[in-house]
Amino acid sequence: MSRLKPFVFRGEFKELIRLGRVLHVSPSRNIIVKVENLPKLGETVVDENLKPIGEVFDIFGPVSSPYVAVKPGTSKLDFLAGKILYVLPSKKGRKRK
């Protein structure tokens, strides 16, 4: 399966990167996700409808199968268990001369 899912956002063609499946919401209200494609810290996490869920807060676990903690931007989190989440590719990068 491809790691990129094409979509149109504000008239621009972009691609979503599949983050992984939500396992549960932790007692500290972070969303724990089993990672399929390793994201960068601070990247925006969205659901399949491009609704912003939060941002990548922490990456932990074994290198062979890591987990991500997502700091949510919303208070209603119960509906997320078992859902697939995506990462918006960041345009942050080093500028070349």
N, C-alpha and C positions, 0 to 999 in steps of 0.2 A: 504494500500500500504506500502511496506517495505521501510524503510529509507535508506537502503544500496543497492548500485548497484555494482555488481562485475565487475572487469576489470583486464586486465593484463598490467602491466606497467614495462618496462625494464626487462621482464622475471619473474617478481614477481606477484603473485596473490594478489590483494588489493581490497578494496571496497571504492566507492565514497559515500559520505553522501550528500543527496539532500538538498541544501540550500533553494531554493524557486524560485519564478518567479520574473523577473525584472519588476518593475513598470515604472520607468523612470530614466533619467540621470538628476541630479540636476544642478542648475546654477553653482555650484562650481565644476562640472565635476565628482561628485561621483555617483556611480551606486546605486540606491535605490532598495532593494529587500524585498519582503514580505516573512518573514521567516516561513519555515515549521519545520526545525530542527535547534535548536539554536547552532551556532558555537562559537568558542573561538576567541578572538581578535588576529589578526595577522595570522590567517590560510589562506592558499592559496585557491583562488576561481578559478574554471575552468569551461569551457562549456562542452557540451556533447561530443566534440571531444578531450577532455583533453588539450585544448589550454588554457594556463594561462591567466586569465582576470585581476586579481589583488589580493588584500588581504583585509580581514575584517578590517575595520577602526573604525567603531562605531556600537553600538547596541542601539536602542532607541525605544520609543513608549510604549504602555501598555504591561504589563507582559503577559497578555493572548494572545496577537497577536503582537509580536515585529517586527521591521524592522531592516535591516542592511544596513549600508553605506559601499560600497566597493571602496577602493582607486584603480583606474584602473592603469594598467601597460602599456596600449596602448592608443593612441589618438583617434582611430576610435571606437566610442561607439554607434552610431546611430542604428546599426543592432541588438543591445541587447534587445530592448524593447519587452517584452512578452516572452522572452526565459527563459528556466529553467537553473539555475546554480547549481554547485556542489562544495563541499568542499573536499579537499584532507585531509584525517585524519592525524593529526600531531602525530609524535612519541615522542613529548616532554612530559615529565612526570617526576615524582619523582623517583629516583632510590632507590631501596630497598637494604638493606644489607643482 
